[in-house]
Amino acid sequence: MKFYFHEDAETEFDRAIEYYEDARSGLGLEFAQEVYVAITRVIQFPDAWSPMSKNTRRCLVSRFPFGIICQVKSDYVRIIAVADLRRRPNYWRDRV
């Protein structure tokens, strides 16, 4: 199964990588790896994650306060947000 990022989710992801890389060299790469591990878990177990709405689920990212907000379709996963869990909840809803 393939996945793709909503444009705003990709921007969030890139900014978070930059933030962590600025905090400590190599931490941005570690964050990116954890996000991709979470996406792989979503692909392997699409129904295992917390429902956020009728068609949207959240998979938590290990080691970082982020969640992958996604919609699982029959042949792909759409990443709606790489959500910083410290932000206001549901800010991503207009992307659905």
N, C-alpha and C positions, 0 to 999 in steps of 0.2 A: 504494500500500500504506500502511496506517495503522500507527501504533505506540502503545503505551501503556506506562507505567511501573508496575512492581510498587510497592506502597505504600512499602516500605523503600527502594527505589531512588530514588523521588521525594524522600524525606526526605534521603537522602545528597546528592542533587543540590542541593537547597535549602541544606543546611548548607555545602556546598562553595562555592556562590555567595556566601553570607554571609561565609565565611572570606576569600575572595579580595577581596571588596568592602571588608572591614575592613582588609585589608593595603594596598590602594590603591584609591582611588575609580575606578570604571570597570572594574577588573579582574574583578569578579564578572560583569559583562555580557560581557566578552571570553571568560571561561570558558564561560558559558552558550552563547554563539555557537559556540564550538569543539565543545561537546558536540552541539549540533544539527547541525553539519556532519558529525560522525562518524555520527550516526544516519541522516542522509541518505545517506552512503556505504554504510551497512549495507543500507538499502532498495534502493539502486541495484545493489549487488553482494553479494547475501546470502550467497554461498558463498565469498567472498574472504578471510574473516577466520579467525584462528587458532582451531582447535577447542579448547575447554576440557573438553568432555565429548561424549557422543554427539550431543546435541541443542543444545549451547550453544557460542557463539562469542564471541570478544573482538575488538573494534575499538579501537585506541588513539586517544586524543584528542590532537590536535596541540597543542604548546606546554605542556601540563600533564601531570603524572604520573598520568593517569587512563585507564581503559579502560571501554568500554561492554560489559558482559556481557549477551548477549541470546540469545533463541531466535527463529528465523525460522520462521514458519508460512506456510501457503499464501497467506493474505490479510492478515497482520499481523505485526508484530515486537513481541515482549514484551521490554522492558528489565528484566532481572533485577537489575542493579546498575550504579551509576555508581561504579566501584571505584577507590579511591585505591590505586595500585600499590605504595605503600610500606607498606600494611597487610598483615596476615597473608594469605597466599594462600588462596583457596577458602572464605573466610568466608561467602560468599553461597550456597553449595551447598544449604542447607536451604530456599531460596526456590524451587527448581526443582520 
